[in-house]
Every structure is written in C-alpha cells, then in structure tokens.
C-alpha cells in the first residue's frame, strides 16, 4: 500500500491569515493539494496544526485521515513524524507533499510512485529542471530515519545525506510555486486566468 502525507500544519505567518483555506479557482488552496495527492495514493493523511479544524473543513469531499500536530510550531519535521506515526503496518511507502503547493501535477506524483514500484529505492524525488522538490516518496525502510528528524528542514537532510539512496524523476517544468504570501496567491490566480 502507498500512503500520502500532506503537510498542512503551518501558521502561515507571511500570509497573515491561514493561506491553506484561501480560495484559488473556486477551491481552497489545501483542497487542490490534497486532491492531487489523493489521486495517486491508496490512503491520504493530512497533518494539520494551526487552525486545524478550518484546514480540515477546507478539504471538502477529499477522503483523508486528519492527524493533528499539537507541536506544529516546531517545524516540518514534527508534522512529518506525526504523519509517519499514523501509518499502518501495511504501508510499503509514503509520498510527501505540501499543502501550500496547489499546482503540483498529479501525473508527476503517479510517476514517482511508478518509479518506486519498478526499482524499490529508499527514496524517489521529483527533480524540476535539476532542482529536487516535492513530491518525495520514502520506502518503509526510511520510516525510522524520518521519525528521528528534528526542526524545520523536513526530510531534505535524508535526501542530501546519502544521494546514492535517491532516484530522481526528471520533470521539465519549474518547481511548483508555494503559496507563502498573498502576492504568491495573486500570481497563481493570474496564471490560471
């Protein structure tokens, strides 16, 4: 079984309100991100924190298990640990994406899963014009290392620590834009108009 973990717990300080519930093309930002990940995995876990009930409600009809990170202010690693801890024993690998990347390509997520299915490396990551970014897939054998992460760096440390464990899926497009500020969201709205 392949699970997905959507990291959606942050406080959105630069946005000055909860960016994940802000509308983009008629849906909340987080719903776009969740729907893309849900389309490529067997089970979706959404880790919420800041304004968690509002973020969970914004998912609409996307089927997901909501996991609350009470220590969301400690950074991405804490949210990742919460998501990994919620996985059942039958999960073989997990794909991680970000709640504030609403334009991530579901086809690329599927490609990452397919590469893992074919070669079974410890880590598969998307690489956008030579820049690694989400989605990132971790096989079960990486779960212990993910649970040991601390701080706000997320899993980048594991990817950088041993590049030989990583297979890249090359994608000829720019890295999906994070919605960090109202201006970022305005840019995305302009690109989709």
URWOFEN-V803864 format. One record per residue. RES is the residue in one small letter. PSI is psi in degrees with one decimal (NA if undefined). Layout:
res:RES psi:PSI
res:RES psi:PSI
//
This chain:
res:x psi:138.1
res:x psi:124.1
res:x psi:160.8
res:x psi:140.2
res:x psi:118.9
res:x psi:118.2
res:x psi:110.8
res:x psi:44.2
res:x psi:-8.5
res:x psi:163.3
res:x psi:-8.3
res:x psi:46.2
res:x psi:-43.7
res:x psi:-23.1
res:x psi:-23.1
res:x psi:7.3
res:x psi:176.8
res:x psi:99.5
res:x psi:-30.2
res:x psi:-20.7
res:x psi:-1.0
res:x psi:142.7
res:x psi:142.3
res:x psi:117.2
res:x psi:41.6
res:x psi:1.8
res:x psi:153.4
res:x psi:148.2
res:x psi:-48.3
res:x psi:-29.0
res:x psi:-38.5
res:x psi:-48.9
res:x psi:-44.2
res:x psi:-41.4
res:x psi:-39.2
res:x psi:-45.0
res:x psi:-42.6
res:x psi:-31.0
res:x psi:-16.1
res:x psi:-1.1
res:x psi:167.0
res:x psi:-25.9
res:x psi:137.8
res:x psi:130.7
res:x psi:128.6
res:x psi:118.8
res:x psi:118.3
res:x psi:163.6
res:x psi:-89.8
res:x psi:125.6
res:x psi:45.5
res:x psi:-39.2
res:x psi:-35.9
res:x psi:-40.5
res:x psi:-44.1
res:x psi:-42.7
res:x psi:-32.0
res:x psi:-12.7
res:x psi:-17.2
res:x psi:-127.4
res:x psi:11.0
res:x psi:122.0
res:x psi:118.8
res:x psi:152.9
res:x psi:127.8
res:x psi:128.1
res:x psi:126.5
res:x psi:132.6
res:x psi:100.6
res:x psi:-17.0
res:x psi:40.6
res:x psi:-26.4
res:x psi:-12.3
res:x psi:-11.8
res:x psi:179.3
res:x psi:-37.1
res:x psi:-40.2
res:x psi:-40.1
res:x psi:-38.9
res:x psi:-41.9
res:x psi:-42.6
res:x psi:-44.0
res:x psi:-45.0
res:x psi:-40.5
res:x psi:-24.4
res:x psi:-6.1
res:x psi:145.4
res:x psi:166.2
res:x psi:-19.5
res:x psi:5.1
res:x psi:122.2
res:x psi:-29.0
res:x psi:160.5
res:x psi:138.1
res:x psi:129.3
res:x psi:130.9
res:x psi:175.3
res:x psi:139.3
res:x psi:-21.5
res:x psi:21.5
res:x psi:75.7
res:x psi:-11.4
res:x psi:13.6
res:x psi:139.3
res:x psi:117.2
res:x psi:-32.7
res:x psi:-34.0
res:x psi:-38.9
res:x psi:-44.7
res:x psi:-38.9
res:x psi:-40.4
res:x psi:-44.0
res:x psi:-41.7
res:x psi:-40.3
res:x psi:-42.2
res:x psi:-44.0
res:x psi:-32.7
res:x psi:-42.0
res:x psi:-18.7
res:x psi:44.7
res:x psi:166.0
res:x psi:-37.0
res:x psi:137.4
res:x psi:131.1
res:x psi:150.0
res:x psi:146.4
res:x psi:112.1
res:x psi:105.8
res:x psi:50.8
res:x psi:8.6
res:x psi:113.2
res:x psi:141.4
res:x psi:-179.1
res:x psi:149.0
res:x psi:149.9
res:x psi:131.5
res:x psi:136.3
res:x psi:129.8
res:x psi:164.1
res:x psi:-34.7
res:x psi:-11.4
res:x psi:-8.4
res:x psi:-38.1
res:x psi:-43.5
res:x psi:-36.3
res:x psi:-38.8
res:x psi:-19.2
res:x psi:-3.6
res:x psi:150.3
res:x psi:155.8
res:x psi:-159.2
res:x psi:6.6
res:x psi:-15.9
res:x psi:-150.1
res:x psi:2.7
res:x psi:-35.4
res:x psi:-40.1
res:x psi:-37.4
res:x psi:-43.5
res:x psi:-29.5
res:x psi:-43.5
res:x psi:83.0
res:x psi:-23.6
res:x psi:-16.1
res:x psi:-2.9
res:x psi:131.5
res:x psi:136.2
res:x psi:143.1
res:x psi:108.1
res:x psi:139.3
res:x psi:122.7
res:x psi:75.9
res:x psi:161.3
res:x psi:157.3
res:x psi:136.1
res:x psi:139.2
res:x psi:131.6
res:x psi:142.7
res:x psi:94.6
res:x psi:-26.8
res:x psi:162.2
res:x psi:-30.9
res:x psi:-37.5
res:x psi:-43.8
res:x psi:-40.6
res:x psi:-38.9
res:x psi:-45.4
res:x psi:-40.9
res:x psi:-39.6
res:x psi:-36.6
res:x psi:-27.9
res:x psi:-7.0
res:x psi:NA
//
